[in-house]
């Protein structure tokens, strides 16, 4: 395919993905907005007022970056996982397989569809958080870079999950049993400096900790980890997951007999 | 001139050890109306799946308009339009979006895709349903939607896998008229069907596949010539009591107002007409007892077992 044709194919996949999550907004955009509003109201306002300051900020200000990141991670992941698995389930993925669209374009299109939903939800949650507290941006470029790369990374993870999934349970296992614990234990609600040294070291093995803290650094200017490490880890995951996703796609894992 | 499809020693063994194709050779000429027939599980869908990239082959070569799928699969895929047996579109998309989105996967600009979508949806009587979610369509409409989608990039080869399954007679006829028109305009048609009278009426060449092997690959005309006998049913204006004609296997059926006769190679129906004329019985209509191709098909499949 020529560059122009590849661009049209990519744009078609991306447009279809955006149209999909916009069409079913009560399932895709509304729930995270409601959930995060409850988090802000209960953890931030009610409980947070008794917790006091954390790393020099009110508890509400402290948890906002983590909650934004949590919604970006969950939505980027689940958008690609559910969309690509549905395409497999309905066999509509065959529309792409019979076409000359290169596999890397298929992968990129789906991933950026997930990123679009992740960012859409992230922006909604950010706006909602402003009803509860005020935020000042410490480093705009870093904030955008981290949220973008994290979204890409989890969208890639969702794609690999969808390729392996054989039923709808397989699509929900990873978010429920892996992603949620990693996110909750990834410094969304607390600074790891509160933990005993052993658990601080264990927490350092959790990749989500790096993303949440790097994002928090971009907004508040405080972090439990070195932001450079966070960037290195996210980029390494992106390269690894892209390679795995593309290799599986080329082999036809889960989509070709 | 390159063949539309050229398959050499194509083999497919699935992960569970089942050998679906045992090294088939097949050629389809450009502009042909070709039937690929076989019983369920014979290897038809596997062959088609390999052609359009839904199944990975184990070995062998496939060329589409001279393009080797191992060397330039994307290039080869441009020549193919596929109408699969199962509905495989996004049921939540509108009819128009299903077709236009498919065009996008071939790199066709939106304005051209929309023009073509209008053309083919009108041609297939679906234009008034363009804004309907595809899951709301009837079975026949869904089938036509898949034909419109397969044509959106104007392929040189159109593969139809059981396209008329579950489609009513009127719709089936109009569908075939349209497919014949496409063939006359130069599109190569490859058809799999269980309705053998369709294959006999429409196709010029035919391949019969059984247990992963090609058991016959010839023209429909040549294949029909191999029939050793044909059985006809002649309806008479009045009932007769008995019937006997030397050299012919002839008998009365029903209340005696119809005659069934087997005509062997070298015999002809004129003898039968003359005999019935002598009996003062006039033939008012005549038909084949069964589809000729069907008889051969059953014979070939049995013979290959």
Boltz contact constraints between the chains, C-beta under 6 A:
constraints:
  - contact:
      token1: [A, 1]
      token2: [B, 107]
      max_distance: 6.0
  - contact:
      token1: [A, 5]
      token2: [B, 107]
      max_distance: 6.0
  - contact:
      token1: [A, 8]
      token2: [B, 104]
      max_distance: 6.0
  - contact:
      token1: [A, 8]
      token2: [B, 107]
      max_distance: 6.0
  - contact:
      token1: [A, 9]
      token2: [B, 105]
      max_distance: 6.0
  - contact:
      token1: [A, 9]
      token2: [B, 107]
      max_distance: 6.0
  - contact:
      token1: [A, 12]
      token2: [B, 101]
      max_distance: 6.0
  - contact:
      token1: [A, 12]
      token2: [B, 104]
      max_distance: 6.0
  - contact:
      token1: [A, 16]
      token2: [B, 101]
      max_distance: 6.0
  - contact:
      token1: [A, 91]
      token2: [B, 88]
      max_distance: 6.0
  - contact:
      token1: [A, 92]
      token2: [B, 88]
      max_distance: 6.0
  - contact:
      token1: [A, 92]
      token2: [B, 89]
      max_distance: 6.0
  - contact:
      token1: [A, 92]
      token2: [B, 90]
      max_distance: 6.0
  - contact:
      token1: [A, 94]
      token2: [B, 54]
      max_distance: 6.0
  - contact:
      token1: [A, 94]
      token2: [B, 88]
      max_distance: 6.0
  - contact:
      token1: [A, 95]
      token2: [B, 102]
      max_distance: 6.0
  - contact:
      token1: [A, 96]
      token2: [B, 105]
      max_distance: 6.0
  - contact:
      token1: [A, 97]
      token2: [B, 53]
      max_distance: 6.0
  - contact:
      token1: [A, 97]
      token2: [B, 54]
      max_distance: 6.0
  - contact:
      token1: [A, 98]
      token2: [B, 52]
      max_distance: 6.0
  - contact:
      token1: [A, 98]
      token2: [B, 53]
      max_distance: 6.0
  - contact:
      token1: [A, 98]
      token2: [B, 82]
      max_distance: 6.0
  - contact:
      token1: [A, 99]
      token2: [B, 105]
      max_distance: 6.0
  - contact:
      token1: [A, 99]
      token2: [B, 106]
      max_distance: 6.0
  - contact:
      token1: [A, 100]
      token2: [B, 74]
      max_distance: 6.0
  - contact:
      token1: [A, 100]
      token2: [B, 77]
      max_distance: 6.0
  - contact:
      token1: [A, 100]
      token2: [B, 78]
      max_distance: 6.0
  - contact:
      token1: [A, 101]
      token2: [B, 105]
      max_distance: 6.0
  - contact:
      token1: [A, 252]
      token2: [B, 56]
      max_distance: 6.0
  - contact:
      token1: [A, 256]
      token2: [B, 56]
      max_distance: 6.0
  - contact:
      token1: [A, 257]
      token2: [B, 55]
      max_distance: 6.0
